[in-house]
């Protein structure tokens, strides 16, 4: 009986592993072949990061624009995604001009000394593909305020083959990516004004990325 149970369990594990491998191996595109270079473009959609600070005394929402980047991607193997995404610290906005000046100041993100925030993808795992959509986890080097840390970010990617309809938006195959992740300010040596972090500014900032690009160069 025990042998039968072990054999059944092993079979189920094997079937699950095969199903997972099949899902991850499915191509995103029926037309695209080989590695594609995807350049972020606001013609496809507005590239930006939205961020949320949740602290006991204040809740702040804002955006970061000036987003740029280039990715390489083989639609038949999503795990091959590599590239770097950048956002300009000088574009941070929170709906309050004085607060925005503080965010960009040397006390906080220091836009003059560290003008960009970047994420360089080094590996992709846990990929699942369904139709022209894929989910996975991108691991890479996240650099902010002169500090680089390894970060793993869950993402959803949509790949749209070029068509007469898509060309009304932009030429080339179109790609959109959404991702949510948290950034702990202390880990990036962002001290802020004395006593502010933890009371008026959250110790960790929730960031939501919306990225849009095209294979047309």
N, C-alpha and C positions, 0 to 999 in steps of 0.2 A: 504493500500500500504506500509506504513512504517513498519507494523508488518511483512508483507511478505519479505521485504528487510532485516529486522533484522533476521528473521528465516533463510533466505538464507545465510546471512553472518555467522551466528552461525554454519550452516551446513558445510560451506566451511572451517571454522576454525577447526571444529571437524574432517573433512576429512584430513586436513593438519596435524593436531596433530597425527592422527592415522597413517598416512603415515610415519611421522617422527619417531614415536615409533616403527613401523615395521622395518624401516631401521636400527635403532639402536639396535634392538633385534636380528637381523640376526646373525647367527654364522659365524665366520671367517673360520672355518674348518668343513669339513664333517666327519672327523674321530676323532679328538681330543675330549676328554671328561674330565671335571674337571679342576682344577687349575694346570697350568704348571709353572715350574720354568725355566726362560730363562736366560742363562749366556752369556754375551757378549764374542765373540770369533773372533779373526782375521782370523781364518780358514774359517769362513763364508764370511767375507768381511772386509775390513780395517776400523776399528773403529777410527774415528777422528772428530775433530771440525775444521772447517775453519773459519777464522774471517777476517773482513774487517773494516779498519779505514779510513774514508773519511773526510779529513780536507782541508781547503783552500790552505795550502802550501804543502801538501803531502798526497798521498794515499798509504796505506800499506795493504798488504794481507799476511796472515800467517796461520799456522796450529797449532793445539794442539793435541798431540797424548798421549800415555800412558793412553788411555781411558779404563775403566773397569766398571763393574757393574752387578747387578743381578736384574731381574724383575720377578714378579709373574703375571700371566695372565690366565684368563679363556676365551678361544676362543669363548665361547657362550655369553660372556658379557664383552666387551672391557672396560667398565667403571670400572672394577675391577683391572685394572693395578696399581701395586704399586712397589716401588723399588727405588734404588739410583744409579745414574750414576756419575762417578768421572773422572776427567782429571788431569794429573800431570802438574803443572805450569812449571816445569823444562824442559818440552818437547816443549814449545812454540818456534816456528821458524818463521822468517819473511824474510829469504833470505839474512840477513845481520847479521853476527856474533856479531858485536859490539852492534847493536840495540837489538839483542836477550839478550845479557848480561844486558842491561839496563832494558828490560822488566822484567827480573827475579830479578833485584836488589831491595833493600829496598825502593827505591824511587818510584817504580812502584808496581808490584804484590808481591814482597818480597817472592820468592820461598822458602827461607830458613825458614822463620817463618810460612808461609801459603802455604805448598807444594801442596795442592789439591784444586780444584774447584769442588763442588758437587751440584747435583740437586736431592732432595728427593721428590718423587711424593706422594701427599697426597689425591688427588682426580682427577677424569677425567670426563669431561662433553662434551656436544655437539657432541656426537658420531654418526657417520653415517657409515654404513657398506655396501659395494657393492662387492660381490664375496669374494675374500680373502684379500681385502684391507679395511682399516678403517681410517677415519679421526676423529679428536677430539681435545680437549684442555686439556692439563695436567697442573694441578696446584700443586705447591709444594714449598719447601724451597730451594732457590738458595743461596749457600754460596761461597763467594769469598773475599779474602783479610781479612778474619776474620769477615765479616759482612754477616748476613743472612737476606734475603728479600723474601717475597712471590712473586712468578712469575707464570704467566699463559702462556704456550707455545703451539701453534698449532702444530699438528703433523700428519704424515701419517704413518700408520703401514701396513706391508704386512706379511701375515702368510702363510708359505708353508708346507704342510703336508709332512712327510718323504716319500721318494720314492727311487727307484733305481737310478733315475737321481740326486735327491738332495743329496744322500749319497756320490756321487762323490765329492761334496763340503765339506760336514760334516755330521756326523750322527745326528739323531733327527729331530724334526720339526724345521724349520728355520724361523727366524723373522728378518725383517729389519725395521728400523724406520728412518724417516727424519724429521727434524724440523728446523725452522728458528726463531730467536728471537734477541732482542736487549738488550744490557747491558750498562746502564749509569754509567760511571766510578765514577762520583761524589757520587752516591748513595752507593758505596762500599768503600768510603774513599780512592780512588786512586787519588793522587794529581799529580804525575809525576813531571818532572822538571818544574821549574817556567816558566809560559807563554807558555808551550808546548801544553797542552790540549786546544783544540779549534782553534789552529793555525796549528800545525804539526800532532797532534793526535786528532781524532774525539772525541767529548764529549760522544757519544754513539757508541758502537761497535756492528756491525751486526755479529751474530754467526750462522753458519749453521752446524747442527749435522748430522752425518751419523753413524748409529749404526747397528750392526749385531750380532745376537746371535742364540743359539741353545738350545733345551730342553734336549739334551744329557748331562749327568753330568759325 
